[in-house]
């Protein structure tokens, strides 16, 4: 995000600004548009994924992918990890959809090129835990952006939060290692926030995913807090996305 802007200012602009489409992004499974959102003298680049542009999937209810994108940001923000760019759900030029701040990033960098760089290890460790929490079924290497600000960002969270375990990711390097105490504290805070039925976070997430999906996420958080180790791939299932990049 621009250094001079707060996260709340970005969210306010994305939620209430006027949308100007710049073009359809290539190579996307679902319709994704590069847009500029203007509000209160701010003009921010963003990616707009309209609900009606979603391709049908056999295991995810049609029309929910944009909601899952938004829920992923809400969980990231609740954890305080900042791994997902600011994202809102709103009516846009093509109907309801997710609008996510466009991260200025190195187009040649991704997880496979940056995994061994010591500057990014802690961010990738958080992302590995985050993907387990949200049950990310598609963490490709290219879904890890290395921003020009030096931050690691995760994008494309449309197929997350399923009630059945579907974690598919390229980030398995930390499997069975102890989870850092600071991360356990954050996960405990998230657990408490999601246990408070009617609380602000519970209401936001409950409006975006189904009750069984919310319950399954709470069980995954409980699992991390009980085992206190990074998740490991299962020998009985497909653990990697395809294609991996």
Secondary structure, DSSP 4 states (H G I P E B T S, - for coil): --TTS-HHHHHHHHHHSEEEEEEEPTT-SS--EEEEEEETTEEEEEEEEEGGGPPP-SSS-TT-HHHHHHHHHHHHHHHT---B--EEEEEETTEEEEEEEPP-B-TT--HHHHTT-TTTHHHHHHHHHHHHHHT-S-B-GGGEEEBTTS-EEE---TT---SS----BS--TTTTPBPPHHHHHHHHHHHHHHHSTTSHHHHHHHTTS-HHHHHHHHHHHHHHHHH-B-----TTS--S-SS--
